[in-house]
Amino acid sequence: MVTVKSFFIAMTAGLLIASAGSVSTVKSDDLINNAKEYDKKEVVYSGEVIGDIMQRGEYAWINVYDGSNSIGIWITYDEAKKIKYTGSYRYKGDIVEVTGIFNRACPEHGGDFDIHAKSMIVKKEGSEVKREINLTILYIAIAIFLIAAGINLFIYKKRI
């Protein structure tokens, strides 16, 4: 018969073993403020892919924005192809979770601050951002343009 004490010892040992292989989830502020602590360690970083996917041979650079800052991610181009939308004025970028090695001064990339991705998961696909035109502002802008053009024409004719 298993005693309660031996059950809790076994549970604790199991949790310690399971947590030993886990990696820490971080925010960009943590990486920036505690760069020495995270340097050369495996981290999990999540956020929206913004800007362009910049292919460099078999690899690519992507920028991931977590709401505070963006971090450059060095990733295989095959992994980067999973991304459908990158954030811009017209699009909300895919939300990704990247697992990789954090470098506060990457020797491979000229001392840049980056994460070398081991894997990437697309957590949520991005989408096109629908923006409505405010007709009042449009009409005001057209009126101001016409008034300015009229004043310029009046001044031009007076000079002739």
Secondary structure, DSSP 8 states (H G I E B T S, - for coil): ---HHHHHHHHHHHHHHHHHT--EEE-HHHHHHTHHHHTT-EEEEEEEEEEEEEEETTEEEEEEE-SS-EEEEEEEHHHHTT----BSSSEE--EEEEEEEEEEEETTTTTEEEEEEEEEEEEE--EE------HHHHHHHHHHHHHHHHHHHHHHHHH-
